[in-house]
């Protein structure tokens, strides 16, 4: 309507995919999401049992493994934020809040923040989720430690619970939703404080089956999140600013297929279970890293060295 030709329009013009095919891929269903959720919960239960059964210091690697599974609740929160995990709208909201609470990503706030991420993908000063290319190996390691991430997430919840929004947040959160976002943060914060009180009173389950595993596992999620855009040109062109990573089936399962990240940015209304089919149709219109996450990091480190 505005005369702007999007990369998806170009793909259609090139015959990579038709509007009818795209519409079919956008069809949503509860069944794939519920099956995936059931399998995810089974896996969380299994790794949780490893933590429970681990003798002595073996509990540390067990918590790490459990944490790697747990931090991927971010992928579920992300899919629910797009209302594409399930066809039923309230299921996306309910499950999205539960998963978001587990990884300290308030769903409503994230929806608005993430909307701007899709609008201004990898554009400096505009994309609120932009991860800049680290300026040194030390900054690279600091980001992967996830310490800045937890400061941002917990600090953001606490700050918004006090009714304080940054200028950037006021830019992407509609004024009519400000109170709702603040109320959401207060509810999340109240839940976290209640659990802290329970732990101090002697209930250690949240500590060993949730918080410590998250601390151990979040660096893996930071490692994955960097591969989506970091090191790619900071321009408004989806063919180059977003990276799709070819990874094995277990990683695709954990990530709810978000390794197909460029495809997701091309058509965010396509649910997770159809992204692999969209991937096949958009070949030639994507930046694909066939070597997966580690190869993407070799590109990131190469870009750091080249910048000097």
C-alpha positions in Angstrom: 0.0 0.0 0.0 2.8 2.4 0.8 4.9 1.4 -2.2 7.6 -0.3 -0.2 8.7 -3.6 -1.5 9.5 -6.0 1.4 11.9 -8.9 1.1 8.8 -11.2 1.3 7.3 -9.4 -1.6 10.5 -9.8 -3.6 10.5 -13.5 -2.8 7.0 -13.8 -4.1 7.9 -11.8 -7.2 10.8 -14.2 -7.8 8.4 -17.2 -7.5 10.0 -18.6 -4.3 6.5 -18.7 -2.7 3.0 -17.8 -3.6 0.4 -16.0 -1.5 -1.7 -19.1 -1.3 1.3 -21.1 0.0 2.1 -18.5 2.5 -1.5 -18.3 3.7 -1.4 -22.1 4.2 1.8 -21.9 6.2 0.2 -19.2 8.4 -2.6 -21.6 9.5 -2.5 -22.0 13.2 -3.4 -25.1 15.3 -3.5 -26.0 19.0 -2.4 -29.6 18.3 1.3 -29.1 17.4 1.8 -26.6 20.2 0.2 -28.8 22.8 2.2 -31.8 21.7 5.4 -29.8 21.7 4.5 -28.4 25.2 3.8 -31.9 26.6 7.2 -33.1 25.3 8.9 -30.1 26.7 7.4 -30.6 30.1 8.4 -34.2 30.0 12.0 -33.2 29.3 11.9 -30.6 32.1 10.6 -33.3 34.4 13.4 -35.7 33.3 16.2 -33.3 33.8 14.6 -32.2 37.1 14.8 -35.8 38.2 18.5 -35.9 37.4 19.0 -32.9 39.7 17.0 -34.7 42.4 19.0 -38.0 42.0 22.4 -36.5 41.5 24.9 -37.4 44.3 27.3 -34.8 45.7 28.9 -32.4 43.2 27.2 -34.3 40.3 24.3 -32.0 41.1 26.1 -29.1 39.4 26.3 -30.7 35.8 22.7 -32.0 36.4 21.5 -28.4 37.2 23.4 -27.1 34.2 21.6 -29.6 31.9 18.3 -28.8 33.6 19.0 -25.1 33.2 19.7 -25.4 29.5 16.3 -27.0 29.1 14.6 -24.4 31.4 16.1 -21.3 29.7 14.5 -22.4 26.5 11.2 -21.4 28.0 12.1 -18.1 26.5 11.4 -19.6 23.0 8.0 -20.6 24.2 7.4 -17.1 25.6 8.5 -15.7 22.3 6.1 -17.9 20.3 3.2 -17.1 22.6 4.0 -13.4 22.3 3.2 -13.8 18.6 0.0 -15.8 19.3 1.4 -18.6 17.1 2.2 -21.3 19.7 -1.5 -22.2 19.8 -4.5 -21.3 17.8 -6.5 -20.6 20.9 -5.7 -17.0 21.9 -6.1 -17.4 25.7 -3.8 -20.4 25.7 -1.0 -18.3 24.2 -1.6 -15.7 27.0 -1.8 -18.2 29.8 1.2 -20.4 28.8 3.2 -17.3 27.7 2.8 -15.8 31.2 3.8 -19.0 32.9 6.9 -19.5 30.7 7.7 -15.8 30.9 7.5 -15.8 34.7 10.0 -18.7 34.7 12.6 -16.8 32.7 11.8 -13.3 33.9 10.3 -12.1 30.7 6.9 -10.4 31.4 4.7 -11.4 28.4 2.8 -8.1 27.8 6.0 -6.0 28.1 7.9 -8.3 25.8 5.1 -8.2 23.2 5.5 -4.5 22.8 9.3 -4.5 23.0 9.4 -7.4 20.5 7.1 -5.6 18.1 9.6 -2.8 17.7 12.4 -5.4 17.3 10.5 -6.7 14.2 9.8 -3.2 12.9 13.4 -2.0 13.3 15.3 -5.3 13.2 19.0 -4.8 14.0 18.9 -1.0 13.4 21.1 0.8 15.9 19.1 3.3 18.1 15.8 1.9 17.0 15.7 -1.9 17.8 15.2 -2.3 21.6 16.5 -5.8 21.5 19.6 -5.0 19.5 22.8 -6.7 20.7 25.8 -4.7 19.6 28.9 -6.5 18.3 31.2 -6.7 21.4 34.1 -4.3 21.3 36.5 -6.7 23.0 36.9 -10.4 24.0 36.2 -9.2 27.6 32.8 -7.7 26.6 32.0 -10.8 24.6 32.7 -13.0 27.6 30.7 -10.6 29.9 27.6 -10.8 27.6 27.9 -14.6 27.5 28.1 -14.8 31.3 24.4 -13.5 31.3 25.2 -11.2 34.3 24.1 -8.1 32.3 21.0 -9.9 31.2 19.8 -10.8 34.7 20.5 -7.2 35.8 18.4 -5.9 32.9 15.6 -8.4 33.4 15.2 -8.3 37.2 16.0 -4.6 37.4 13.5 -3.9 34.7 10.7 -5.7 36.5 11.5 -4.0 39.7 11.8 -0.5 38.1 8.5 -0.9 36.1 6.8 -2.2 39.3 7.6 1.2 40.8 6.0 2.8 37.8 9.2 4.0 36.3 9.6 3.5 32.5 12.6 4.5 30.4 12.2 6.9 27.5 12.8 3.9 25.1 10.0 1.9 26.9 7.6 4.8 26.6 8.3 4.9 22.9 7.2 1.3 22.2 4.6 0.8 25.0 1.2 2.4 24.0 0.1 5.0 26.6 -3.2 3.1 27.1 -1.2 0.0 28.1 1.2 1.6 30.5 -0.8 0.8 33.6 -1.2 -2.8 32.4 2.5 -3.2 31.9 3.2 -1.7 35.4 0.6 -4.0 36.9 2.1 -7.0 35.2 5.6 -6.2 36.6 4.1 -5.8 40.1 2.5 -9.2 39.8 5.7 -10.8 38.6 7.7 -9.1 41.3 5.3 -10.2 44.0 5.6 -13.8 42.9 9.4 -13.6 42.9 9.5 -12.0 46.4 7.0 -14.6 47.7 9.3 -17.4 46.5 12.3 -15.7 48.0 10.5 -15.6 51.3 9.6 -19.3 50.9 13.3 -20.2 50.3 14.4 -18.2 53.3 11.8 -20.1 55.3 13.4 -23.4 54.3 11.8 -24.5 51.0 14.8 -25.0 48.8 13.1 -26.4 45.7 13.0 -23.1 43.8 16.7 -22.7 44.4 17.9 -26.1 43.1 15.2 -26.7 40.5 14.8 -23.2 39.1 17.1 -20.3 40.0 20.5 -22.0 40.1 19.8 -24.0 37.0 18.8 -20.7 35.2 22.0 -19.1 36.3 24.0 -22.0 34.9 22.0 -22.4 31.7 21.4 -18.8 30.6 24.9 -18.4 29.1 23.8 -21.1 26.6 20.7 -19.0 25.7 22.9 -15.9 25.4 25.2 -17.9 23.1 22.2 -18.8 20.9 20.6 -15.3 21.0 23.8 -13.7 19.7 23.7 -15.8 16.6 20.4 -14.3 15.4 21.7 -10.8 14.4 25.1 -10.0 16.0 27.8 -9.5 13.4 25.2 -9.0 10.6 24.9 -5.5 8.9 22.8 -3.1 10.9 20.6 -2.2 8.0 16.9 -2.6 7.2 17.3 -5.6 5.0 16.1 -9.0 6.1 18.2 -10.7 3.5 21.4 -9.7 5.4 20.6 -8.5 8.9 19.2 -11.7 10.3 20.9 -15.1 10.4 19.2 -18.6 10.1 21.3 -21.4 11.7 21.1 -24.9 10.6 21.2 -27.0 13.7 20.4 -30.6 14.8 16.9 -31.8 15.7 17.4 -31.6 19.5 18.3 -27.9 19.3 15.4 -27.2 16.9 13.1 -28.8 19.4 14.4 -26.8 22.4 14.2 -23.6 20.4 10.7 -24.2 19.1 12.3 -23.9 15.6 13.5 -20.3 16.3 16.8 -21.3 14.7 14.9 -20.5 11.5 15.1 -16.9 12.6 15.3 -15.1 9.2 12.2 -17.0 8.1 10.5 -15.9 11.3 11.3 -12.2 10.5 10.1 -12.6 6.9 6.7 -13.8 8.1 6.2 -13.6 11.9 2.6 -15.0 11.6 3.9 -18.4 10.4 3.8 -20.7 13.5 6.8 -22.5 14.8 5.8 -25.9 13.3 5.7 -24.5 9.7 9.0 -22.6 9.8 10.9 -25.5 8.3 8.6 -25.5 5.3 9.0 -21.7 4.9 12.7 -22.3 5.1 12.6 -24.6 2.1 10.6 -22.1 0.0 12.8 -19.0 0.9 16.2 -20.5 0.0 18.2 -17.9 -1.8 16.5 -15.1 0.0 18.1 -15.8 3.4 21.4 -15.5 5.1 21.9 -19.1 6.2 24.7 -20.4 8.4 25.0 -24.1 7.6 27.5 -24.6 10.4 25.0 -23.7 13.1 25.6 -21.8 16.3 29.4 -22.3 16.6 30.0 -21.3 13.0 27.9 -18.1 13.6 30.1 -17.3 16.6 33.2 -17.8 14.4 31.7 -15.1 12.1 31.0 -12.9 15.1 34.5 -13.2 16.5 35.9 -12.6 13.0 33.9 -9.4 12.7 35.3 -8.3 16.2 38.8 -8.9 15.0 38.2 -7.1 11.7 36.9 -4.1 13.5 40.1 -4.1 15.5 
